[in-house]
Amino acid sequence: MNVELLVIGAGPAGVSAALWAKALELDVLLLDGAPVPGGQLHAVHFHPQDVPGFEQGDGPALAAAYARQLAAASVPLRTACFAETLEAGEGRTPRVTLAGGEAVEARAVLVASGVRRRRLEVPGEREFENKGVSFSATRDREQLAGRTVAVVGGGDAAFENALLLEQAGSRVTIVVRGVPRARAEFRSRAAAAGITVLPDTRVLAVLGDDRARALRISGPGGERELAAEGFVIKAGVVPNSEWCRGSLACDAEGYVVVDERLATTAPAVWAAGDITRPQPPSIPVAIGQGAQAIAMIRAALRGR
Ligand SMILES: Cc1cc2nc3c(=O)[nH]c(=O)nc-3n(C[C@H](O)[C@H](O)[C@H](O)COP(=O)(O)OP(=O)(O)OC[C@H]3O[C@@H](n4cnc5c(N)ncnc54)[C@H](O)[C@@H]3O)c2cc1C
């Protein structure tokens, strides 16, 4: 299959890019591995206040609006369609191979595959997901309120979740692999609220029976079990770049390197959104980068 522009990822960056590309009459195809567009919006269980024009509703509501807008603009969209490899380089047309083996060649490719939450990858983590193991205290606040909860992670999200639960009457312990990296304000609020922080402590396993009951942890005092009624894992995010790393320069953590025009190191391949490690990683920045990338791509393809 051949298209003029292939956009990989239908989160805010890819949707913004595809809508704008369609309006500019580029022959665009938008692909996403998930069953519906929206990307991380499906994990935003509150009203994102930094999105102008979106006066109310949560992330999934915004994602549903994206789906409607893509359909109304007749943007060709293929969901449940996962990009497995990208071949690109000097003197060749970029080629993306999909799960199942189909190949798509495009005069331009926009990488907008975003990030996913980091898992601990320890025994019990997947087994007890939604059976005591949560990845969002905002989403699971009702089940976790008033209980003994261990939050795993040392960044802003971990401390914010811990504070939210403490306000909901939970007794919270934060397990941090190294030193807490959360902003000073969150750390002092946690200390003032009596939240226990266990630094230099690794989680070895999630233990339980019909549901999670404890963490096996290893810290300065050796190995032990930390019992709790709920566990919230907030260990950061990782870029979805495994599929394109072979052809594009990425930084040490796997984020795609771009220049100020959002061009990657491979000819005819651009990138936008969280995959480029923007500051701050957010819906408005992803939308803006999606639009900016299309301006650059159109200039490259059509000379204007
Ligand atoms: C809990 C939470 C709360 C947040 N709150 C806010 C907020 O209040 N305000 C705000 O501005 N931002 C918020 N964000 C951040 C915001 O959601 C992201 O910055 C934004 O979604 C990034 O958009 P993106 O298009 O770059 O990537 P993503 O949203 O990550 O979308 C990437 C898409 O690419 C697809 N994909 C990945 N790999 C492949 C592949 N190989 N093949 C095909 N498809 C692939 C994925 O399925 C996904 O749909 C929040 C994020 C989370 C997790």
The ligand as a Tripos MOL2 file, in Angstrom:
@<TRIPOS>MOLECULE
LIG
   53    58     1     0     0
SMALL
NO_CHARGES

@<TRIPOS>ATOM
      1 C1         -3.3910   10.1640   34.0920 C.3       1 LIG1
      2 C2         -3.0050   11.2420   33.1030 C.ar      1 LIG1
      3 C3         -3.4650   12.5150   33.2890 C.ar      1 LIG1
      4 C4         -3.1180   13.5400   32.3740 C.ar      1 LIG1
      5 N1         -3.6540   14.7950   32.5670 N.ar      1 LIG1
      6 C5         -3.3950   15.7620   31.6550 C.ar      1 LIG1
      7 C6         -3.9900   17.0660   31.7860 C.ar      1 LIG1
      8 O1         -4.7630   17.3410   32.6980 O.2       1 LIG1
      9 N2         -3.6720   18.0040   30.8550 N.ar      1 LIG1
     10 C7         -2.8290   17.7330   29.8230 C.ar      1 LIG1
     11 O2         -2.5900   18.6200   29.0080 O.2       1 LIG1
     12 N3         -2.2440   16.5220   29.6630 N.ar      1 LIG1
     13 C8         -2.5100   15.5120   30.5670 C.ar      1 LIG1
     14 N4         -1.9430   14.2910   30.4110 N.ar      1 LIG1
     15 C9         -0.9340   14.0840   29.3190 C.3       1 LIG1
     16 C10        -1.5700   13.9400   27.9420 C.3       1 LIG1
     17 O3         -2.5840   12.9490   27.9750 O.3       1 LIG1
     18 C11        -0.4840   13.5730   26.9420 C.3       1 LIG1
     19 O4          0.5150   14.5680   26.9690 O.3       1 LIG1
     20 C12        -1.0200   13.4420   25.5220 C.3       1 LIG1
     21 O5         -2.0050   12.4320   25.4520 O.3       1 LIG1
     22 C13         0.1000   13.1230   24.5410 C.3       1 LIG1
     23 O6         -0.4730   12.9310   23.2620 O.3       1 LIG1
     24 P1          0.3200   12.0860   22.1360 P.3       1 LIG1
     25 O7         -0.5690   12.1130   20.9420 O.co2     1 LIG1
     26 O8          1.7030   12.5880   22.0060 O.co2     1 LIG1
     27 O9          0.4710   10.5940   22.6770 O.3       1 LIG1
     28 P2         -0.5300    9.5330   23.3140 P.3       1 LIG1
     29 O10        -1.7000   10.1610   23.9320 O.co2     1 LIG1
     30 O11         0.3630    8.6700   24.1560 O.co2     1 LIG1
     31 O12        -1.0520    8.6850   22.0480 O.3       1 LIG1
     32 C14        -0.1900    7.8290   21.3420 C.3       1 LIG1
     33 C15        -1.0150    6.8490   20.5110 C.3       1 LIG1
     34 O13        -0.1090    6.0450   19.7430 O.3       1 LIG1
     35 C16        -0.5670    4.7050   19.7150 C.3       1 LIG1
     36 N5          0.5790    3.8220   19.4670 N.ar      1 LIG1
     37 C17         1.6690    3.6250   20.2370 C.ar      1 LIG1
     38 N6          2.5330    2.7710   19.6560 N.ar      1 LIG1
     39 C18         1.9560    2.4240   18.4770 C.ar      1 LIG1
     40 C19         2.3620    1.5570   17.4190 C.ar      1 LIG1
     41 N7          3.5520    0.9080   17.4370 N.pl3     1 LIG1
     42 N8          1.5380    1.3990   16.3670 N.ar      1 LIG1
     43 C20         0.3310    2.0670   16.3160 C.ar      1 LIG1
     44 N9         -0.0960    2.8980   17.2930 N.ar      1 LIG1
     45 C21         0.7200    3.0790   18.3480 C.ar      1 LIG1
     46 C22        -1.1860    4.5080   21.0920 C.3       1 LIG1
     47 O14        -2.1430    3.4420   21.0640 O.3       1 LIG1
     48 C23        -1.8310    5.8650   21.3550 C.3       1 LIG1
     49 O15        -3.1820    5.8910   20.9340 O.3       1 LIG1
     50 C24        -2.2620   13.2520   31.2840 C.ar      1 LIG1
     51 C25        -1.7950   11.9480   31.0900 C.ar      1 LIG1
     52 C26        -2.1720   10.9440   31.9890 C.ar      1 LIG1
     53 C27        -1.6570    9.5360   31.7660 C.3       1 LIG1
@<TRIPOS>BOND
     1     1     2 1
     2     2     3 ar
     3     2    52 ar
     4     3     4 ar
     5     4     5 ar
     6     4    50 ar
     7     5     6 ar
     8     6     7 ar
     9     6    13 1
    10     7     8 2
    11     7     9 ar
    12     9    10 ar
    13    10    11 2
    14    10    12 ar
    15    12    13 ar
    16    13    14 ar
    17    14    15 1
    18    14    50 ar
    19    15    16 1
    20    16    17 1
    21    16    18 1
    22    18    19 1
    23    18    20 1
    24    20    21 1
    25    20    22 1
    26    22    23 1
    27    23    24 1
    28    24    25 2
    29    24    26 1
    30    24    27 1
    31    27    28 1
    32    28    29 2
    33    28    30 1
    34    28    31 1
    35    31    32 1
    36    32    33 1
    37    33    34 1
    38    33    48 1
    39    34    35 1
    40    35    36 1
    41    35    46 1
    42    36    37 ar
    43    36    45 ar
    44    37    38 ar
    45    38    39 ar
    46    39    40 ar
    47    39    45 ar
    48    40    41 1
    49    40    42 ar
    50    42    43 ar
    51    43    44 ar
    52    44    45 ar
    53    46    47 1
    54    46    48 1
    55    48    49 1
    56    50    51 ar
    57    51    52 ar
    58    52    53 1
@<TRIPOS>SUBSTRUCTURE
     1 LIG1         1 GROUP 0 **** ****
